[in-house]
Amino acid sequence: MKVTPLADRVMVKLEKNEAKTAGGIIIPDTAQEKTQTGSVVAVGDDKDVIKVKAGDKVMYDKYAGTQVKIDGVEHLILKMADIIAIIG
């Protein structure tokens, strides 16, 4: 399925949290902190507002956006204002 964000929205592929500590302890999904970083997959068409491009790794606000599952992979669609930093 192809999803294209509109206007000032950005689609980010979420990063997986490590499910095991360095000591070998497995952490259940319910105890893991929600990730706040991901890779930009697609951007909307408002070029005056959008400051990221596909492939950028970004950090975003904790409770921002709408989660969607596309072909079994978790993504987040959020407004450009919810992106707080480009990493790297």
Steps between C-alpha positions, in 0.01 A plus 500: 500500500631848414433786743596859420480765773330829411588865568741539794495136609788253506489119509762339724591131528530423871818347638472174691593507867751241616298228673796366697743674735876461470482257793251280313180604679200503265281810533129451415336744257277639776805609703689662213509875448344617173772585249532865402727460200452372151590538134308727265331297227290765324419870531201715410493762227532818716863573412497834690442323833667159460869503595573124479537257212458127449781311670553751783503356852285719725391541861137598567270593789397208721123501438499645148345362184281214389632144490431296186610151400602476136582153365560380857741782590418768761510861375402833648348791308572827675507873439834664426460704820512176702848416371749644747836400351684337213748241632843457344 
